[in-house]
Amino acid sequence: MATNKEKTYWPHMILGFLAIGLTLSYWTVKSALSLPVQESNQYMLKYQMADININQILEAKARFDKDYRIEILNAPVMVMTDNIHSKRPQANAIVLHKGRNTFAYAITDKEGKNISDANVTFLLTQPHSRKQDQLFTDIAFREGAYHINEVNIEKAGRYSLQFRAEIKNSMGYSELSAYLKP
């Protein structure tokens, strides 16, 4: 009877690969849970609703842009220097202040006449988070513009000012970048 004195390492290799696989699986799940997914709110709608109705949204926006304009009034801007490595120019960002902020938007037709009977909505949001969103509806028209008061901002960072106006069967959007310095 012959005895085999050669050692085989394949059982140890299988256990080692199994341990590595379980460790990498645990690390993947832990990393994925630490980065929460935030829903987009393009056009001031949930992503699913915007995706389902994108054709109607774009048609309503085209009708609005053909007859009307949206403009923010008296908002201080910071001059952005363009990145020399990018071919896409950056728009100047609105300067925000810690605490109470006020915004005024004018809606005019192509002749420059103010529109006072629009149904307007304003949303202050951060680009990658919806935790601190502030939505304002039923904004009143006074002194030639739609005034949004009592917008309280405490956290420094990037923001987006979204404004939606509905007039008859058309809908216009304005989205501006804003920044609150620390």
N, C-alpha and C positions, 0 to 999 in steps of 0.2 A: 504494500500500500504506500503510495507516494503522498507526501504532504506538500502542499503548495505554500511556500513561505513568502511569495510576492504579495506586497500590500496593494490593495486597490483603493484609489482615492475618489472614485466616482460618486459614492454615497455622500461624501463630504462636500463635493462640488454641487450636488443637487441641493443639499441643505443650505449651502452658501448662496446659491442663486435664488432660492426661495426667500431667504432672509433679505437679500438685496431688493427683490421684487416687492416684498411687503413694506420695506422701508421707503422705497420710492413711491409706492401707492399712497402711503400715509402722508408723505411730504407733499404730493400733488394735491390731495384733498385739503390739507391744512392751508396750502398756499391759495387755493381757489376760494376757500371760505374767508380768507383775510381781505380779499378784493371784491367788495359787493358790487353787483351790477345795478346801474342806475338807468331808469327809463329815459328815453329822449322825449323832449316836449317841443319838437319842431312844430311850427304853426299853432302853438299853444294847445296842442292836442296830444293824447297818448300816441305812442308810435304806431300801434295797431290801427287806430282810427285814421291817422294821417296816411298810413300805407294803403288802407282800403279805399279811402276817398281822395287820393292824390290827384286824379284827373279833374274832379269837380273843384278841388281847392285851387289848382293851377288855372282853370278856366275863370273862376271867380276873381282871382288875383289879376289876371290879364284884363278883365273887364274893369276892375278898379283902377289899375295903372293907366288904362287908356283915358280915363276921365278925371282922376283925382291924384293928389300928392299928399304924403304924410311927412311932416317936418318937426323935429324937436326944436324948441325955442329956448334961447338964452342958457344953454347948457355949456359949462366950461369944458374944454377938451384939452388933453395932453397931446402934444405933437409926438407922433411915433416916428422913429427913424427906421427906414426900411432896411431889411436884412440884405446885405450885398450878395448873399449866396442864394437868395430866393427871387424868383421872377414874379411873384405875386405881391403886389403892394399891400401894406397894412393900412387899414382905416384908423383915423385918430380916435382914441378911446375917450369916453366921457369920464370926467373926474367926479368921484363920489366923495362925500364927507361922512365922517363917523357920526352917527346919530340920525337926526331927522333930515330927509332930503325931499325936495319938491321938483316935479317935472311938469313941463307944459308942452303939449303937442298941438300943432295946427293941421287941420285937414282943409285943403283948398282944392278948388276945381282948376282946370287949365287956364282960366281967365284970372285966377288969383282971388276969387270970392271964397270967403270962409264958409265951411259946411258946418251947420250947427245941429243937425238932426241925425247924426251917426250914432250907432250903438258901438261904444268903444270898451275895450278891455286892456288892462295893463298887467304885465307879469314881470317881476324882478326875480331872476334866477341865477344860479351859478352854472357854468357850462357842464360840469360833470357831477352835479349833485342836485337833488330836489328837496333836501331836508329843510332849507331855509327859504323856500319859495314864498313870495308874497303876491297874491292875486288881488287885483282891484277891478271891480265891475261897477256898472252904473255910474260912470264918471260924468259929471255935469260939465256943460259948456258954459263958460263965462269969460268975458273980456276977450273974446276972439280966439279962445283956445280951450282945450280940454286939460284941466289941471288935476294932477295926482299929488295929493298931500299926504303927510304922515307916513312916508316910506322910511322906516327905521332900519338902519344898517349898522351892525356892530362888528361883524367879522371882516377883517381885511382880506383882499383877494380880488379875483376876476369875477365879474358879473355880466349878465346879459339883460338889456332892457328890451322887452318884447311888447309891442303895441299892435293891437288888432282893431280894425274899424270895419263895420258892416254898414253898407248903404244899399238899400233895396236888394238886388240879387248879386251884388259884388262885395268882395271882401279884400281888404288891403292889410299888409303886414309890414312892420318895421322892426328890425332887430339890430340893436347897436351894442357894441362892446363897451363895458365900463370897468373902472378899476378903483378900488379903495386902497390907498397906501397904508402900510402898517404904521 
